Amino acid sequence: MEAPAGRARREKMAAPAGRSAPGEDGGGRNAAARGGRKGRGPARGPADAQFPPSFSVSEIKNKQRRQFMFQRWKRARRQEQLAARKKRQKEREALGDKAPPKPVPKTIENQRIYDETTVDPNDEEVAFDEATDEFSTYFNRETSPKILITTSDRPRGRTVRLCEQLAKVVPNSHVYYRRGLALKKIIPQCVARDFTDLLVINENRKVPNGLIVSHLPNGPTAHFKMSNARLAKELKRKGKDPTLHIPEVILNNFSTRLGHTIGRMFASLFPYSPQFVGRQVATFHNQRDYIFFRFHRYIFRNEKKVGLQELGPRFTLKLRSLQKGTFDSKYGEYEWVHKRHEMDTSRRKFHL
């Protein structure tokens, strides 16, 4: 029977080269636990893993691990941005009046591709064209707007209610429901009754989806795609019904020659002199070639604050075509047609 001391001596000799026996301080696990990793600091956990600069989170194959690393990266970047913002704010407070102006953020609007047809207010050619175009009689106050609002054939309830509410917004407007009568027959009757504009609201599957605006008697005619139509009762914090006062009209961001034509067309729907007592305003806001229509009532709370109350309806328009003369889908001459695949090659290219 072998003594225990001899057995322990033989186990120690059988240990692999470069590896200490259990309990020794030659680099075994006990030594690492006592003294840590000498010269390299404490051991890092999986959450503290550092990746090389060229590493991408998308290279991680494990989905849960990839999501975890991405969320951690987002939190770290948000903290860096917040720290940089606080640092800039402290620097501006320290400089006071000598602080440099704040940088203008980059948006699609201010990075817009330059359009050759952008209107210069001092351009004599533009002024001459506007003085002799189809809307000149309105802007010279020679005619007063008289609007006929109609629909597509056999309209549903939602389109009918939109026409009725639009008639409350546009003064001196009349609603006529078509009963199979073609537009080519309606237009001569409108001209004979001294109507200056014709509005046609089309629908698809009981939802309004189009608007035709035809200026009488000589045009032009614009066709819009309508979307996001909301009636007055569907709006949150809706105000009372609009009054009979003539509203003010605001036209925003119609900067090209085409945009000027569309803006003048919308302006000619309303009487030239608004009644400011009613405190009502109709807004046509053009943003990235989408025209947002809103109808508000405002009140001055003090010298700096104004309260707004939306009255409705609201909708969004997208210009599809502009045609010379009155409506003629077969033989009409088009000034401008939106060709999506040819014109929408850049997100920074706008036409209005």
Number of C-alpha atoms within 10 A of each C-alpha: 3 6 7 9 8 10 10 11 10 11 10 13 10 10 12 9 7 9 11 16 17 14 10 12 14 14 16 15 15 14 16 13 10 9 11 14 13 8 6 7 8 10 9 9 7 7 9 8 8 9 9 6 6 5 10 11 14 12 8 13 9 9 10 10 12 16 14 12 17 15 12 13 13 11 12 12 12 12 12 12 12 12 12 12 12 12 11 12 12 12 12 16 11 11 11 10 9 9 11 9 8 7 6 7 6 8 9 11 13 10 11 14 13 10 14 8 13 16 18 13 9 8 9 10 11 14 13 10 11 16 14 10 12 20 21 16 14 19 17 10 12 8 16 18 20 21 25 18 20 24 25 22 14 13 21 16 11 15 24 18 14 20 23 15 18 20 17 18 24 20 18 18 22 18 16 12 15 16 11 9 11 11 17 12 9 13 20 14 12 18 15 9 10 16 22 22 24 27 21 20 22 20 20 12 8 12 17 25 20 21 21 23 24 25 26 23 19 15 21 23 26 26 20 19 18 23 16 13 20 16 18 21 12 12 14 10 11 14 16 12 11 19 13 14 16 23 28 21 20 15 18 15 16 23 19 18 18 17 20 19 21 20 21 18 21 17 21 22 24 24 22 19 11 16 14 12 9 16 19 27 21 21 20 23 19 21 14 17 17 17 23 19 19 18 23 21 19 14 12 11 9 8 6 6 8 10 11 14 16 21 25 28 23 21 17 20 22 19 22 16 17 24 20 18 18 22 25 14 10 6 7 13 14 16 13 14 14 14 10 9 7 8 12 13 9 10 12 15 18 18 18 24
